[in-house]
Amino acid sequence: MTQISMLLINYMNKLGNVRVGGKNPVRIMGILNTSPESFFKKSIKISKQHISETVREMETNGADFIDVGGMSTAPYLSTMISEKIESNRVLDAIKIIQNISNLPISVDTCRANVAKIALENGVEIINDISGLKYDPKMIDVISNYNTSLILCAFHSKTVIGNQINSTKKLFQSSLNLAKKAKIPSSRIVLDPAIGFFRKIGKGPFFTRINSDWIKRDLQIIQNLKSIKQHHPILLSVSNKSFIGNLLGKENPSDRLFGSIAAEVVCVINGADVIRTHNVTQTLDAVNVASKLSRSHKGL
């Protein structure tokens, strides 16, 4: 495949109605966290007022999407809740957002029933951190809707060996599942799942590895171009554990500057979408990084 062909493919990719990849600007996905169990307590928004204020602020400050999460999936926490509770949280947030904003809504879920309720209520994007591998019913659900997908690298068994090659293989297996669901390639964005590859964990939503997880995350960020596989790529590094580890900052609220630095490197290395808790600060950093970098050309 020629560089021109690859550029045209990326230029046509969309999340919802927003073009991503190629020569399009790096897009910003604002995180709306409705889960009280979250690792980042400052980000939790539960009341109608707080959700409304957060969404308006994100939109005003330049977010291109709102990503709604109703259940924490931090691998080092025991945060499993019922599908009913997750669905109720997500649906309440969706209705509030739709009343005040026209931004495309993404729902962060691995569960088919939650995704189905979201899609029935006008959501345009499903962000599945299991890459369609956790819930076998998910493929049937998404095949019935004209949805966009964010597919994360994930495996239910231990992944050994070269983590860059492994991530590429995990992406391909998820792309194969999406193809079975007849989701056009042009509506898929890939996420290398920073923070979700661990030696041990308390929940089901992580990939077990037998190597240094921080080294894995750093290697992935340093080699984004090699794992793109002709799809736009999304990075979510905001306030995550590897930043806390590098800086010696246990409290996620103390990781803002580290998060911004990591997001800048992600953009320079080829990220097309940045998912973040810090929309205002991230947008400024991304705009500068995009203008200074010659490497972000979607090739």
TANOR-V605805 format. One record per backbone hydrogen bond with DSSP energy under -1.0 kcal/mol. NH is the residue of the N-H (numbers start at 0). CO is the residue of the C=O. Records with the same first field share a line. If there is no record, write none. Layout:
NH: CO + CO
This chain:
5: 1
6: 2
7: 3
8: 4
9: 5
10: 6
11: 7
12: 9
13: 185
14: 17
17: 14
19: 12
23: 20
26: 271
28: 273
29: 64
30: 275
31: 66
33: 68
37: 34
42: 39
43: 40
44: 32
50: 46
51: 47
52: 48
53: 49
54: 50
55: 51
56: 52
57: 53
58: 54
59: 55
60: 56
61: 58
62: 57
63: 27
64: 27
65: 103
66: 29
67: 105
68: 31
76: 73
85: 81
86: 82
87: 83
88: 84
89: 85
90: 86
91: 87
92: 88
93: 89
94: 90
95: 91
96: 92
97: 93
98: 94
99: 96
100: 96
105: 65
106: 124
107: 67
108: 106 + 126
114: 110
115: 111
116: 112
117: 113
118: 114
119: 115
121: 118
122: 117
123: 104
124: 104
125: 147
126: 106
127: 149
130: 127
137: 134
140: 136
141: 137
142: 138
143: 140
144: 141
146: 144
147: 123
148: 186
149: 125
150: 188
151: 127
152: 190
158: 207
165: 161
166: 162
167: 163
168: 164
169: 165
170: 166
171: 167
172: 168
173: 169
174: 170
175: 171
176: 172
177: 173
178: 174
179: 175
180: 176
181: 178
182: 177
186: 183
187: 184
188: 148
189: 231
190: 150
195: 192
197: 206
201: 74
206: 195
208: 197
215: 211
216: 212
217: 213
218: 214
219: 215
220: 216
221: 217
226: 223
230: 227
233: 189
234: 272
239: 236
243: 239
244: 240
245: 241
246: 242
247: 243
248: 243
253: 250
254: 251
258: 254
259: 255
260: 256
261: 257
262: 258
263: 259
264: 260
265: 261
266: 262
267: 263
268: 264
269: 266
270: 265
271: 232
272: 232
273: 26
274: 234
275: 28
281: 277
282: 278
283: 279
284: 280
285: 281
286: 282
287: 283
288: 284
289: 285
290: 286
291: 287
292: 288
296: 294
